[in-house]
Structure formats: C-alpha cells, structure tokens
Amino acid sequence: MRSHRLRVVGAILTVGALVLTACGGDDDDGEDSAPTGVDDTTSGSGSGTGGTGDTVDLTQGSDVTIEVVTHGQASDPFWSVFKKGVDDAAKELGVTANYSAPDTFDMVAMAQLIDAAVAKEPDGLIVSVPDYPALQDSLAAAADAGIPIITVNSGSDNYEEIGAITHIGQDETVAGRGAGARMAEEGATNVICINQEVGNAGLDARCNGAKEAIEEAGGSLEVVQVDLNDAAGAQSTIESTLQADTEINGVLALGPTGAGPALAALNNLGRTGEVQLATFDINAEVIDAIAAGDMSFAVDQQQYLQGYLPISFLKLNSTNLNTVGGGQPILTGPGFVTADNAEQIKELAEAGTR
Amino acid sequence: MTTTSATTATAADVVSTTDERLARLSARKRLLVRPEFGALAGAVVVWLLFAWQADSAWLSWQGTATYLDRSAGYGLTAIAVALLMIGGEFDLSAGVMTGTTGMFAALFAVHSGLNLWLAMALSLLIALFLGFLNGLMVVRSGLPSFIVTLGTFFALRGFNLWLTQQVTDKTQVTGIVDTGGHDIARKVFASNFVTIGGVGFRVSILWFAGMVVVGAWVLMRTRVGNWIFAVGGNRDAARMSGVPANATKIGLFMIVAASGWVHGMVVLLQTNRSNVIEGVGQEFFFIIAAVLGGCLLTGGFGSVVGAGLGCLILGMTQQGIPLAGWDNNLYFLFLGIILLLAAFANEWIRRWARTASRPTVDVPDTTEVAHAAATRSTTDD
C-alpha cells in the first residue's frame, strides 16, 4: 500500500515537472526572441514577458503600447514588409508594438485576437479589416473601450463606421480597375485572375475591379483559386489552366504568393512574355521579373507605410492628441512598378522595406 | 487477446473481478487513471502559466471572455468528435461542415428568400444527411473513416467554393442581416448571454457547456453510452453481444454533423456572412482536443469532460500567447509540445495503471466484457 502511494505521488510530480519544464522552456523562447528579434517581435510587451534589456531601450521612458492585429499570415512575404514598417516605427519612436495575426485566414480567430488586444488596454489599436461583418462586434467593443483605432490595408469602406481616426491603405476596387485597365491597354483580352487567399473580400474586390475594366474594354476575366501555402500546387493549377485554354493571354496575380507560381508556370510552358503577367504587390522576385521584361507591371500599395505610419500617428495621438487625415483615408497606393523604375525599387525590396 | 483466454473468461468471472477491483482501488489512483486527469492537470498548468505571464490582461473579465469564447469555438464540434472517437471513428469533414451549413443557411435565406429559421432547419437536415452518408459509407465499406471522411472533406470544400461563386460571384454569402428571423437567431447563437464588468460573454460558451454536460451524461449514464464504448472497443464483439453497432456508428457521425451545424450557425450569426473557407483546417484541432482530453485514437476509451478541458487548453493557449505579448508564431510550436506531453502522459499513466497492480480499469474492460459475452453467445450456439 505504501509503495502504491509513493508511486502515485511520484507520478503526479513527474507529470507536473514535465509539463512545467516544457512550459518554462517555451516561455524562455518567448523571452529570447525579444532581444534578438527586432524583426520578429517588436519587443516583449510591457505587461508580458517582463523587462529584457531591449524592451527598456525600445520604450525609452515613454510607455505607449500599441496593439497591431492583421489578417497577415506569417508565411506571406507581403506582411513581413508591413511588419518591418511596424517594427521600425516602434523602434524609432520608442513605443511598444505587439503584432498578432491568425494562423490561417480565420476571421473568428482574428476577432478573438482583437478581443485579446482590447483586454490589454493599449494606447492604440491598428487593425486590418478584410471582412467587416465578421469583425464588427470586436471592433465595436474596442471603440467602446475608448481605444484609438486606425484601420490599415483593408477596411477603406468601413473605417468611418468603426470610428477609426483614419484608414491607411488602398481602395481595392479602384486598384483592381487600375490594373485591369492597364492590362487591357497592353493588349490582354482573355485574362485569368489568380486568387491565392480564398475568402478574403479584399482580393475578391481586386478581381472584380479588374473584371469590370477588362470587360469594358471588350475582354473577359475568369477567377482561378489557388492556395498560398502550396506554391507547387498553385503552379500546376495555373499551368493546366493555361494549357486547357490557349486563348488566355493575360494573367493577373493578386500578390507575390500567386505571382511566383504564375511566373514559374509560364517559364515551364515556354510562354514567358507571350502571356501578359501582372500582379498586385511586390517582392524581389516580382521586381526582377519586371526588370527582365517577363512581367509587365506590379500594383504597389507600399505596405511598409501601412505599418509605419499608423504607429507614428497613434503615438502622436497618445502623447499629443493629434488626429491625422481629417476623417479621410490616407492612400498608400496604387502605384505602378514597371520596367522604368524596377531597378531602384529592387534595392529597397532587398532591404525588406518595399 | 487470444480466443482461448477469452473463451475461458465467463461472464461470472468478469463480474467477480470487477467487484474486487472496485474494492481495491484507492481514491487517488482512481483519479489518476481517469481519462480526463491529464487534461485537467494540463488546463490548470496552462492557466497558471498565462496568469503569470499575462497577469492583469489574463485575469480581467475581457481576457477570460476571449479565451472562453475561443475554447467554445473548438468545443462546439470537438465534444461530438470525442464521442465519435470513443466510438472508434474519425471525422475529417467535421471542420468544413461549419462552412457548408453556414453557406446553405445563408443561401436559402438570402437567395431563396426563406425565413432564416426555415433556412437553418434545411441546413440542419442537409448536415444530418451528410453525417448519415459518412456513417453509411464507413460501416458499409469497412474502409477506415479517416479516408472516407477525408474524401467528404475535400468534396465539401470544393462544393462550398463552387456553389458560393456560382450564386454570388464572390467567396462569401452576405446579407442575412436583413432576412426574417435574424434577430432572434442572433440572440440564440451569437449574442452575449451575460455581461460582467462591462464585458459580454458569448452564448456559444453556454452551448459548449451544455454539450459537455449532455455528452458526458449520455456517455456515462445511458445505454447509448455503453454502446459507444462497446463499438469503439470491438465492433464485432459488440454486435454479437446485441449492440446495434452500425446504427450507433452512423448515429455518431450524424451527431458530429449536427454539432458542425451548431458551430456553423454560431459562426454565421456572429459574422453575419458565410465564407467558403470557414472551418477548413479545424478538423485536426477537434481531434487534438479529444486526444488532450484522454481519448484514444484506437477508440473505446476517452472522456467528454476531458475533451472539454482539451478545448480549454487549446483556447487558452491560442489567446494566452498574444495576451502575454509573445510572438504568436510560436503558437504551433507550443501546441505541438503540449500535444506530445499530453499523449506521453496519458499513455504513461495508463500503462502504470495497468501494471501497478493486477486490476485494470481501462481499455480492455469494455472489449473483454463484450468479447466474453460474445464468445459465450457463440458457444451457446
């Protein structure tokens, strides 16, 4: 009986120790990433992991904390540029910025991340709004809690209703129309639009905007769905679509995660340059392709600004009660990257800020 | 287990050893070998970890509401998935069902002009039919449910996207706000049931709690619960001892689909639109919650309360990481470690419980009873 009890106690202790060690270990990971990872997390938060050297440096006497919640998945290169804007601004201005995003395009999870951000009672909230109905309740709660909000990237239609100070981004339908008109001008009549993030209303708006412009010019546009986390699968989908319909003479990608596979597909089929390829948003690969003439243009929304500007606006709002924009949105795009300016932008993209 | 040993075990033997066993088990041991013990310990540890790391935000009502809401999001389907796993099957289409049911309800209401409640009822019928189909294919073909429901999952995922785009030209169905019955439906599925300290707690938390209570009661206190354990332990033996094995399994698939419908309605009314991608990728979280809660992948063993605690662990982890200001890219790392620890701990406790002294309290029991009974009935023939 006695040995029995000892075993029971032993079991409890071992399990407890195992779990505790593991959790402790993970916690260390969290803290370690703060000093090394300016790229990764702007800082350990004030309320969170506790004071590491860098946190103190970054906050420099000011204790402004800003929560950033986007739908940007960590695997999407677009958002790493956005996040660099957030991190650079936070570092320069001495504020603490915490970035979070759901692991997949899951709006219920994103709403809950907004709830979590509100629970931390920050001095400001920066949020992307790719799906307003889904985030409505959580955003209303944030506004009710008196937290200054700036919407970024997507949300140009909803920022006023949310009560945000301003919106920083581009109007997706306008950008889509711009891209479609330009493609039609350069001769594309039969276009496929590559959607790499099914369910993102902003991407739907881009395709639909492009469709309107191309149809007005007498052409047609079909949407092809691919998965941004499966580049090889996306490439073969695009390849077979192009093979199935040789009339297609234009491909519009909605981001680098779609443009990369589209470029590879055209290379494989030996139809680079013959089929017009354009994309939204840029990365090093896209810029190289434009410079080489394999791609005709990219619609650039300069997402670095979408990360950088709201941090500085909210810092000013918190310390100086400034509001920027006069109730109007601040547009960071669309700008076009073409063969003319690709070389200069390339250097900046390599530094991770374009 | 060999036939000879089973043949020698008479029902009387089983009954007598059961009595002996009950007399000998210490209270502590009984606690330790319960399937939900590991999950309970894990939930407490995770809660304490974040209470320490995210202190005021974690302890606030807002913080509490957000992790309970997240946990409920998993639990609405995971409780039924746990029952199904105890019954020896998987359902990989449990996640996509959220999107499918939401899509059908929204399409019927917005584009067919039906009252939202009628649309929701039709959507439930479709869900039950899909669950029935899953179950029927599994029991008739004898194929692993993993494969069969993987097929259903992909088929539904593609179908959701295709139908939504056909009808709306977008990847969402919007407009249910203006349909008849929306206000009450939102009250039932997506309102706050209580407001504490200015913070609303979502009604999905009540649904989740209700499912845990009903699920636990069915599993532990009813004949159907015994059937579930029996078909999960050994289907043939269960059938031979008079358990309606096929009906039980099909019923379980239908319960999972119906739970997916509840989850779908909660998401639909919370977000006021359906989205083709809704729920895709969630199916493994339901299984993880069940495993954290002590369910065996082989079936025949597990706990509904444990699965509920498993959902809490998932929800607390997912919300705790941003609340603590950690890099939220760590979520999957953390989740993987917790899952491994839980699986090791569960296995270890079970093995220890089996070898520490003669009596055992787990897996083989149900099968032995069923098997003994089964063998007896065949010998009687």
Interface residues (C-beta under 8 A of the other chain):
Chain A: H4 R5 R7 V8 A11 I12 V15 G16 L18 V19 L20 A22 C23 G25 D26 D27 D29 G30 S33 G37 D40 T41 G44 S45 G46 S47 G48 T49 A74 N98 Y99 S100 A101 D103 T104 F105 D106 M107 V108 A109 A111 Q112 L113 D115 A116 A117 V118 A119 K120 E121 D131 P133 A134 Q136 D137 A141 N195 V198 G199 N200 A201 D204 N208 V223 Q225
Chain B: S26 R28 K29 L32 G38 A41 G42 V45 V46 L49 Q53 A54 D55 S56 A57 S60 Q62 G63 A65 T66 D69 R70 G73 L161 Q165 D169 K170 T171 Q172 T174 V177 G200 V267 Q270 T271 N272 R273 N275 V276 I277 E278 V280 G281 Q318 Q319 I321 P322 L323 A324 G325 W326 D327 N328 N329 L330 Y331 F332 L333 F334 I337 I338 L341 F344 A345 W348 I349 W352 A356 S357
